[in-house]
Amino acid sequence: MTLIFTELFAQSTDQILPLIFIGAGLVFLFIAFAIFMYFFPLWIQSVMAGAGVSVLDLVAMYFRRVNSEVILRSKIMAVQAGLDDNVVTTKSLEAHFLAGGNVPAVVQAMIAANKAKIFDLDYQLATAIDLAGRNVREAVQTSVYPKVIDCPTPSKNRVTLDGVAKNGIQLKVKARVTVRTNLKQLIGGATEDTIIARVGEGIVSAIGSAETHGEVLENPDRISKTVLARKLDSETAFEIVSIDIADIDVGENIGARLQADQAEADTRVARARAEGRRALAVAAEQENIAKIEESRAKVVEAETEVPLAISEAISNGKLSILDYYKLKNIMSDTDMRSSIAKGLPIATVKS
């Protein structure tokens, strides 16, 4: 009985295994056909453009979560523009996409640089500029077509750059700076704000070094030459092509105003010092008056003791009545002479 079941199972297994392999093969073919049909439009584009991206590459992009359409279109642009396939490869484009870069912008920048014969930009530099947050496409455009920057920037609520010549006259200047992108220094280089600040500082310094404002008005290009000679574009992302003085006006006489302000300040200081001296003089006068009054008080106090002394002398017999009257007559004569000297009426002295 056991042998019978064993033989039957062996016969059924021999019949089922081929069916299983056939079914698995059909499923595999169906999946492969579905995948092929899904990526068929992209693969056709690759074949027609000669991009060299196979179906397996497209499938691998799908599993690596890479946007195959973006990569393929970028590769087609590179191939059609004549870029080197050994430099702009499918793997390099995928790597840049996975790093968070803007693949189409990089390829377009490479194409623009190639057409404009800019050999400073290679693929590695382009991807580095893009990953640094700079607009690589705009950088290439600015490198080909120089950009004009107003100095000062109108958005900063400043209309002119104000400088003062050595004679004290103020000059108001508007300048335009033409710059070209320096691709090699774009990463880590200073931005437009630094260029504007340096140019503004150079213009003010050039005006300040002039003996008179007339020299600047006669030759405005001396400002441009002086500023350009200072190499203000070092360590920046731009190369200064030219500095043009758009407008220059005469402002206030700053020197005269400063001298007037200084004279006013000196006058105030002198007044303060004079007031201090006057206060000291008044204080000294009051102190002297106080001393005089103190002396008078002492004299009055001493005079009050004279009658007491005379009375005591009379009581002790040291002074007689006749001597007292003689003393009074002498005092009366003295008062009379004093009155005559002062032009006052003579007082009658009763004896």
Secondary structure, 3 states (H helix, E strand, C coil): CHHHHHHHHHHHHHHHHHHHHHHHHHHHHHHHHHHHHHHHHHHHHHHHHCCCCCHHHHHHHHHCCCCHHHHHHHHHHHHHHCCCCCCCCHHHHHHHHHCCCCHHHHHHHHHHHHHCCCCCCCHHHHHHHHHCCCCHHHHHHHHHCCEEEEECCHHHCCCCEEEECCCCEEEEEEEEEEEEECHHHCCCCECHHHHHHHHHHHHHHHHHCCCCHHHHHHCCHHHHHHHHCCCCCCCECEEEEEEEEEEEEEEEEHHHHHHHHHHHHHHHHHHHHHHHHHHHHHHHHHHHHHHHHHHHHHHHHHHHHHHHHHHHHHHHCCCCHHHHHHHHHHHHHHHHHHHHHHCCCCCCCCC
